[in-house]
Amino acid sequence: MRAISKFPKFCEESKDGTSESALLNACKVELATFLAHMKHESGSLMYLEEIGCSVNGAGCDYSTPHNIYPPT
């Protein structure tokens, strides 16, 4: 929750309008997406860091060249 508080727009906007129901639905989707991503990247919350990113303290290298999906 402390991490989420650093992003003031989290659950505060909706592409479908500003009605309370639109914001509530958008927040449900946004929160579910965040939790699913967090669960996936941490091995169902078993690890504090992304799996495979802390090998020998090297971290993750997301800048590997790729012909179809080049890093930005």
N, CA, C and O atoms as a GROMACS GRO file, in nm:
protein
  288
    1MET      N    1   0.082  -0.119   0.000
    1MET     CA    2   0.000   0.000   0.000
    1MET      C    3   0.087   0.126   0.000
    1MET      O    4   0.049   0.228  -0.057
    2ARG      N    5   0.203   0.119   0.064
    2ARG     CA    6   0.292   0.235   0.060
    2ARG      C    7   0.342   0.260  -0.082
    2ARG      O    8   0.354   0.375  -0.124
    3ALA      N    9   0.370   0.152  -0.156
    3ALA     CA   10   0.416   0.168  -0.294
    3ALA      C   11   0.306   0.229  -0.379
    3ALA      O   12   0.332   0.318  -0.460
    4ILE      N   13   0.183   0.183  -0.362
    4ILE     CA   14   0.071   0.236  -0.439
    4ILE      C   15   0.050   0.384  -0.408
    4ILE      O   16   0.013   0.461  -0.497
    5SER      N   17   0.073   0.425  -0.283
    5SER     CA   18   0.051   0.565  -0.246
    5SER      C   19   0.146   0.659  -0.318
    5SER      O   20   0.122   0.780  -0.322
    6LYS      N   21   0.254   0.607  -0.375
    6LYS     CA   22   0.347   0.691  -0.451
    6LYS      C   23   0.294   0.723  -0.590
    6LYS      O   24   0.353   0.805  -0.662
    7PHE      N   25   0.184   0.660  -0.629
    7PHE     CA   26   0.123   0.681  -0.760
    7PHE      C   27  -0.019   0.736  -0.740
    7PHE      O   28  -0.114   0.659  -0.733
    8PRO      N   29  -0.033   0.868  -0.730
    8PRO     CA   30  -0.163   0.928  -0.696
    8PRO      C   31  -0.274   0.900  -0.797
    8PRO      O   32  -0.392   0.910  -0.763
    9LYS      N   33  -0.240   0.866  -0.919
    9LYS     CA   34  -0.343   0.837  -1.020
    9LYS      C   35  -0.393   0.692  -1.013
    9LYS      O   36  -0.486   0.656  -1.085
   10PHE      N   37  -0.331   0.609  -0.928
   10PHE     CA   38  -0.372   0.470  -0.916
   10PHE      C   39  -0.517   0.466  -0.868
   10PHE      O   40  -0.550   0.517  -0.761
   11CYS      N   41  -0.603   0.405  -0.946
   11CYS     CA   42  -0.747   0.393  -0.917
   11CYS      C   43  -0.818   0.529  -0.911
   11CYS      O   44  -0.919   0.540  -0.842
   12GLU      N   45  -0.769   0.628  -0.978
   12GLU     CA   46  -0.831   0.760  -0.975
   12GLU      C   47  -0.880   0.808  -1.110
   12GLU      O   48  -0.926   0.922  -1.122
   13GLU      N   49  -0.870   0.724  -1.213
   13GLU     CA   50  -0.916   0.768  -1.344
   13GLU      C   51  -0.977   0.651  -1.420
   13GLU      O   52  -0.943   0.535  -1.396
   14SER      N   53  -1.066   0.684  -1.510
   14SER     CA   54  -1.134   0.582  -1.589
   14SER      C   55  -1.149   0.632  -1.731
   14SER      O   56  -1.178   0.750  -1.753
   15LYS      N   57  -1.129   0.544  -1.828
   15LYS     CA   58  -1.146   0.584  -1.967
   15LYS      C   59  -1.293   0.597  -2.004
   15LYS      O   60  -1.327   0.656  -2.106
   16ASP      N   61  -1.383   0.542  -1.919
   16ASP     CA   62  -1.526   0.545  -1.948
   16ASP      C   63  -1.600   0.660  -1.880
   16ASP      O   64  -1.723   0.667  -1.886
   17GLY      N   65  -1.529   0.749  -1.816
   17GLY     CA   66  -1.594   0.863  -1.751
   17GLY      C   67  -1.551   0.878  -1.608
   17GLY      O   68  -1.457   0.813  -1.562
   18THR      N   69  -1.620   0.966  -1.539
   18THR     CA   70  -1.584   0.993  -1.400
   18THR      C   71  -1.693   0.954  -1.303
   18THR      O   72  -1.689   0.992  -1.186
   19SER      N   73  -1.792   0.879  -1.349
   19SER     CA   74  -1.897   0.836  -1.256
   19SER      C   75  -1.836   0.741  -1.154
   19SER      O   76  -1.732   0.680  -1.177
   20GLU      N   77  -1.902   0.731  -1.041
   20GLU     CA   78  -1.849   0.648  -0.933
   20GLU      C   79  -1.839   0.501  -0.976
   20GLU      O   80  -1.742   0.434  -0.942
   21SER      N   81  -1.938   0.452  -1.049
   21SER     CA   82  -1.934   0.312  -1.092
   21SER      C   83  -1.822   0.288  -1.194
   21SER      O   84  -1.758   0.183  -1.192
   22ALA      N   85  -1.798   0.386  -1.283
   22ALA     CA   86  -1.689   0.371  -1.381
   22ALA      C   87  -1.555   0.369  -1.310
   22ALA      O   88  -1.468   0.290  -1.344
   23LEU      N   89  -1.537   0.457  -1.211
   23LEU     CA   90  -1.411   0.460  -1.136
   23LEU      C   91  -1.392   0.332  -1.055
   23LEU      O   92  -1.281   0.280  -1.046
   24LEU      N   93  -1.500   0.281  -0.996
   24LEU     CA   94  -1.492   0.159  -0.917
   24LEU      C   95  -1.453   0.041  -1.006
   24LEU      O   96  -1.368  -0.040  -0.968
   25ASN      N   97  -1.516   0.030  -1.122
   25ASN     CA   98  -1.483  -0.079  -1.214
   25ASN      C   99  -1.339  -0.068  -1.264
   25ASN      O  100  -1.268  -0.168  -1.271
   26ALA      N  101  -1.296   0.053  -1.297
   26ALA     CA  102  -1.158   0.073  -1.343
   26ALA      C  103  -1.059   0.038  -1.233
   26ALA      O  104  -0.954  -0.020  -1.260
   27CYS      N  105  -1.093   0.073  -1.110
   27CYS     CA  106  -1.004   0.043  -0.997
   27CYS      C  107  -0.994  -0.107  -0.975
   27CYS      O  108  -0.886  -0.158  -0.946
   28LYS      N  109  -1.105  -0.179  -0.989
   28LYS     CA  110  -1.102  -0.324  -0.973
   28LYS      C  111  -1.009  -0.387  -1.076
   28LYS      O  112  -0.930  -0.476  -1.044
   29VAL      N  113  -1.018  -0.341  -1.200
   29VAL     CA  114  -0.934  -0.396  -1.306
   29VAL      C  115  -0.787  -0.361  -1.281
   29VAL      O  116  -0.699  -0.445  -1.295
   30GLU      N  117  -0.762  -0.236  -1.244
   30GLU     CA  118  -0.625  -0.191  -1.221
   30GLU      C  119  -0.562  -0.265  -1.103
   30GLU      O  120  -0.446  -0.307  -1.111
   31LEU      N  121  -0.636  -0.281  -0.996
   31LEU     CA  122  -0.584  -0.350  -0.879
   31LEU      C  123  -0.561  -0.499  -0.908
   31LEU      O  124  -0.460  -0.556  -0.866
   32ALA      N  125  -0.654  -0.562  -0.980
   32ALA     CA  126  -0.638  -0.703  -1.016
   32ALA      C  127  -0.516  -0.723  -1.106
   32ALA      O  128  -0.442  -0.820  -1.090
   33THR      N  129  -0.496  -0.630  -1.200
   33THR     CA  130  -0.380  -0.639  -1.289
   33THR      C  131  -0.250  -0.625  -1.210
   33THR      O  132  -0.155  -0.700  -1.232
   34PHE      N  133  -0.247  -0.529  -1.119
   34PHE     CA  134  -0.129  -0.508  -1.036
   34PHE      C  135  -0.098  -0.632  -0.952
   34PHE      O  136   0.017  -0.676  -0.947
   35LEU      N  137  -0.199  -0.688  -0.887
   35LEU     CA  138  -0.176  -0.804  -0.801
   35LEU      C  139  -0.136  -0.927  -0.882
   35LEU      O  140  -0.050  -1.004  -0.839
   36ALA      N  141  -0.196  -0.945  -1.000
   36ALA     CA  142  -0.159  -1.058  -1.085
   36ALA      C  143  -0.014  -1.047  -1.131
   36ALA      O  144   0.059  -1.146  -1.132
   37HIS      N  145   0.027  -0.926  -1.168
   37HIS     CA  146   0.166  -0.904  -1.211
   37HIS      C  147   0.262  -0.929  -1.095
   37HIS      O  148   0.365  -0.993  -1.112
   38MET      N  149   0.226  -0.878  -0.978
   38MET     CA  150   0.311  -0.896  -0.860
   38MET      C  151   0.322  -1.045  -0.826
   38MET      O  152   0.431  -1.092  -0.793
   39LYS      N  153   0.212  -1.119  -0.833
   39LYS     CA  154   0.214  -1.262  -0.805
   39LYS      C  155   0.300  -1.337  -0.906
   39LYS      O  156   0.378  -1.424  -0.869
   40HIS      N  157   0.286  -1.301  -1.032
   40HIS     CA  158   0.363  -1.368  -1.138
   40HIS      C  159   0.513  -1.344  -1.122
   40HIS      O  160   0.592  -1.437  -1.132
   41GLU      N  161   0.551  -1.220  -1.099
   41GLU     CA  162   0.693  -1.184  -1.093
   41GLU      C  163   0.762  -1.231  -0.966
   41GLU      O  164   0.885  -1.235  -0.960
   42SER      N  165   0.684  -1.267  -0.863
   42SER     CA  166   0.746  -1.306  -0.736
   42SER      C  167   0.725  -1.454  -0.704
   42SER      O  168   0.750  -1.495  -0.591
   43GLY      N  169   0.680  -1.535  -0.801
   43GLY     CA  170   0.659  -1.677  -0.776
   43GLY      C  171   0.555  -1.700  -0.669
   43GLY      O  172   0.579  -1.771  -0.572
   44SER      N  173   0.438  -1.639  -0.687
   44SER     CA  174   0.328  -1.647  -0.589
   44SER      C  175   0.368  -1.591  -0.454
   44SER      O  176   0.334  -1.646  -0.349
   45LEU      N  177   0.440  -1.482  -0.457
   45LEU     CA  178   0.483  -1.407  -0.339
   45LEU      C  179   0.584  -1.483  -0.252
   45LEU      O  180   0.592  -1.463  -0.131
   46MET      N  181   0.661  -1.571  -0.316
   46MET     CA  182   0.764  -1.644  -0.243
   46MET      C  183   0.897  -1.570  -0.242
   46MET      O  184   0.983  -1.597  -0.158
   47TYR      N  185   0.916  -1.476  -0.334
   47TYR     CA  186   1.043  -1.405  -0.348
   47TYR      C  187   1.022  -1.255  -0.333
   47TYR      O  188   0.916  -1.203  -0.369
   48LEU      N  189   1.120  -1.187  -0.281
   48LEU     CA  190   1.112  -1.042  -0.265
   48LEU      C  191   1.152  -0.968  -0.391
   48LEU      O  192   1.113  -0.853  -0.410
   49GLU      N  193   1.229  -1.034  -0.478
   49GLU     CA  194   1.273  -0.974  -0.603
   49GLU      C  195   1.227  -1.061  -0.718
   49GLU      O  196   1.194  -1.178  -0.699
   50GLU      N  197   1.224  -1.004  -0.837
   50GLU     CA  198   1.183  -1.079  -0.954
   50GLU      C  199   1.272  -1.201  -0.972
   50GLU      O  200   1.395  -1.192  -0.963
   51ILE      N  201   1.211  -1.314  -0.999
   51ILE     CA  202   1.285  -1.440  -1.013
   51ILE      C  203   1.383  -1.428  -1.129
   51ILE      O  204   1.346  -1.384  -1.238
   52GLY      N  205   1.507  -1.467  -1.104
   52GLY     CA  206   1.609  -1.465  -1.208
   52GLY      C  207   1.679  -1.331  -1.224
   52GLY      O  208   1.767  -1.318  -1.309
   53CYS      N  209   1.642  -1.234  -1.145
   53CYS     CA  210   1.704  -1.101  -1.160
   53CYS      C  211   1.814  -1.076  -1.059
   53CYS      O  212   1.886  -0.976  -1.070
   54SER      N  213   1.828  -1.161  -0.963
   54SER     CA  214   1.929  -1.134  -0.861
   54SER      C  215   2.042  -1.236  -0.864
   54SER      O  216   2.110  -1.257  -0.763
   55VAL      N  217   2.062  -1.300  -0.979
   55VAL     CA  218   2.171  -1.397  -0.992
   55VAL      C  219   2.304  -1.324  -0.977
   55VAL      O  220   2.336  -1.236  -1.057
   56ASN      N  221   2.380  -1.359  -0.877
   56ASN     CA  222   2.511  -1.298  -0.849
   56ASN      C  223   2.503  -1.147  -0.834
   56ASN      O  224   2.602  -1.077  -0.857
   57GLY      N  225   2.386  -1.096  -0.797
   57GLY     CA  226   2.370  -0.952  -0.778
   57GLY      C  227   2.375  -0.872  -0.906
   57GLY      O  228   2.387  -0.750  -0.902
   58ALA      N  229   2.364  -0.939  -1.021
   58ALA     CA  230   2.375  -0.870  -1.150
   58ALA      C  231   2.249  -0.795  -1.188
   58ALA      O  232   2.256  -0.699  -1.265
   59GLY      N  233   2.134  -0.835  -1.135
   59GLY     CA  234   2.009  -0.771  -1.170
   59GLY      C  235   1.959  -0.819  -1.305
   59GLY      O  236   2.020  -0.906  -1.368
   60CYS      N  237   1.849  -0.762  -1.350
   60CYS     CA  238   1.789  -0.802  -1.478
   60CYS      C  239   1.838  -0.710  -1.589
   60CYS      O  240   1.847  -0.588  -1.572
   61ASP      N  241   1.869  -0.770  -1.701
   61ASP     CA  242   1.909  -0.692  -1.817
   61ASP      C  243   1.797  -0.697  -1.919
   61ASP      O  244   1.783  -0.796  -1.992
   62TYR      N  245   1.717  -0.592  -1.925
   62TYR     CA  246   1.604  -0.588  -2.017
   62TYR      C  247   1.642  -0.523  -2.149
   62TYR      O  248   1.554  -0.495  -2.231
   63SER      N  249   1.768  -0.500  -2.171
   63SER     CA  250   1.809  -0.432  -2.294
   63SER      C  251   1.873  -0.528  -2.394
   63SER      O  252   1.951  -0.485  -2.479
   64THR      N  253   1.841  -0.656  -2.385
   64THR     CA  254   1.893  -0.754  -2.479
   64THR      C  255   1.839  -0.724  -2.619
   64THR      O  256   1.718  -0.711  -2.635
   65PRO      N  257   1.923  -0.712  -2.718
   65PRO     CA  258   1.877  -0.681  -2.855
   65PRO      C  259   1.780  -0.787  -2.907
   65PRO      O  260   1.798  -0.906  -2.882
   66HIS      N  261   1.680  -0.743  -2.980
   66HIS     CA  262   1.581  -0.834  -3.036
   66HIS      C  263   1.530  -0.772  -3.166
   66HIS      O  264   1.496  -0.653  -3.168
   67ASN      N  265   1.526  -0.849  -3.273
   67ASN     CA  266   1.486  -0.796  -3.404
   67ASN      C  267   1.340  -0.752  -3.410
   67ASN      O  268   1.309  -0.648  -3.468
   68ILE      N  269   1.251  -0.829  -3.350
   68ILE     CA  270   1.108  -0.797  -3.358
   68ILE      C  271   1.066  -0.698  -3.250
   68ILE      O  272   0.991  -0.605  -3.277
   69TYR      N  273   1.116  -0.718  -3.127
   69TYR     CA  274   1.077  -0.635  -3.013
   69TYR      C  275   1.200  -0.567  -2.955
   69TYR      O  276   1.248  -0.608  -2.849
   70PRO      N  277   1.252  -0.464  -3.019
   70PRO     CA  278   1.372  -0.398  -2.967
   70PRO      C  279   1.341  -0.326  -2.836
   70PRO      O  280   1.231  -0.272  -2.819
   71PRO      N  281   1.436  -0.323  -2.743
   71PRO     CA  282   1.413  -0.251  -2.617
   71PRO      C  283   1.406  -0.100  -2.643
   71PRO      O  284   1.469  -0.047  -2.734
   72THR      N  285   1.329  -0.034  -2.559
   72THR     CA  286   1.318   0.112  -2.569
   72THR      C  287   1.372   0.175  -2.444
   72THR      O  288   1.372   0.298  -2.432
   0.00000   0.00000   0.00000
